Amino acid sequence: MSRPSTPVPAADDPLARERSHLAGSRAALRAMREDVESLDIKDVTANWVNAEVLARQIDDRIKALADLSDTPLFFGRLDYLHSPGADRAEGAEGERFYIGRRHVHDHDGDPMVIDWRAPVSQPFYRASKKDPMDVALRRRFGYTRGDITAYEDEHLSDPTEPSGAAATSKLLQQEIERPRVGPMRDIVATIQPEQDEIVRSGLGGTVCVQGGPGTGKTAVGLHRVAYLLYAHRDRLARTGTLVIGPNRSFLHYIEQVLPALGELTVKQATVDDLVAAGLEVRGSDDAPAAVLKGDARMAQVLRRAVYSHVTMPTEPVMVVRGSRRWRVPAYEIEETVRELLDRGIRYGAAREALPQRIAHAVLVQMERSGEAPDDRVQDAVARNPAVKAAVKAIWPPVDPAKLVLRLLTDADFLAEHADGILDEEEQKTILWAKPVRSVKSARWSSADAVLIDEATDLVERTHSLGHVVLDEAQDLSPMQYRAVGRRCSTGSATVLGDLAQGTTPWATRSWDEALAHLGKSDGVVEELTAGFRVPTDVITYASRLLPHIAPGLTPVASVRENPGFFDLREISGTADVVTACEELLRNEGSTGLIAADARVPALAQALTAAGIPYLAPGEETTAETRLTLVPASLAKGLEYDYVVLDEPQAVVDGEPDERTGLRRLYVALTRAVSGLIVTHTAPLPAQLAE
């Protein structure tokens, strides 16, 4: 195959040389892709199954090598004083590396772009004048539609250059503030040192990231997944990875980040997706019932209810084989049952072990009588009708959904197993008012599905993944944390959230408590307080709510030089809200109109009457339609270049209590990247006053 050649630019034109390297890198990536596309697997696969697997792997590799024309192939350059890992003798020649989203090599195998996750790339994010990490030059590139248009240099090992250049990097600021149209994008070009430490933390430990609005916690979590897949690909390929988000709109918003980094195998789900497999959720709970069903004490109630089905034997088991009879006395079977209970193994595993234990007792008698039975005989005895009947009576099968249904509809059954755990009033709170005929006809709620998931795990172990990312974790109940923890019981987790943004009645009170429910008490809590997304004036205004919603939490400090656009407007009606949207749409980028859920229909009607097209959360913005109408309940995790926030007091009033309402308002106030207009006819909440 012929290889593309790259023209050599003039030696005195640095920008032309960098553009030439970009062209050469794109050509090399194209050649890498063509090499994979030309692979012939006919003679290397033994059967059609292997052929299918290999073909799928090749297809994934081709997709991972896609060249996205509007995405820079590399965004930085490192010039080392010495070759990494080599002897740093005086006069030793250094090396140059271009840092990008994926590895690219030429036809000789020499790297043209180094993956941002490689160890040699780490100084791009962490090197400083105080600790240059043997870097002579760090260069950042500015791009316009995929073409290099500028560069910016820091001579980290030059004592004559003023320090602090990184903090005032114009290109870094421009990349952070670049208008957002479409789904969330990666931040590989702008990862900060404190973020990089979390991204590159090891696979073995669980990390919990407390981060206020705009601190990049979601991006950090996603990039940590990408890093772990790079550093531990074989292990995670076997065990799997999963990203859990609060809702489908949020997952759609973030779904392109990992594919843009070449990672195509990470699954995404909500907690409801995980626990409601095969179960139709059609009902809902009022707040008191939902809080109780999400309480960790329900795990104790369920365990009692499941194991209450075990009864001690009162009769011996008589096994007939040919002309011989073998008798296992009741006391011996009881000893076996108690031993299985004391071991604490899952109900289903113990139920499968019991017939083998009874059969083993029979085999011991056979050996004492002079016979020489083998494993086949033991298996046959375990399947003997008498043994099977005894096991069914002693350790009957349990259907998790039927068990939960009985707990929620049978007051006596609930009272028996909640005694000393839930008081009478609490038991009445979770009992259903009307009887239900069957599991299929029941109107299960999301909280009920979590209870069934817990019961299912008591019967049969839930499959564990290698790594799970849990975003917007502050809104989970203890029982939901347990459900997620089961999915990474032998793996690790990255927990992302902000205690100030908890908007459920059961919102997390502390990360230590959350990690305990997750089964990761040894997890490390990291805090991000530097705000890169929300402008200074906006975050300062929103932070007035913090003393009322999360006392003691460190406010976010915006590192943006641009204070952003912020305006507070008292208006006369929805026409003024539409005017504010029209004003912001004159700017480049996306605009979100966020309002209390109850006000969304009226605003939708006003936008339609004004001829302004709009989208729902999760729908992808385009150049033609850049306005999204967002119910406040769905705003969490989303971001827009400009935001109009309608009627703050209505947002507060839309929640069951003031604290939750103020937290919902805090979320809505902090979705803007470049500018925010707050419109109101009613007085503003008192907590926003000076």
Disulfide bonds with the S-S distance in Angstrom:
none
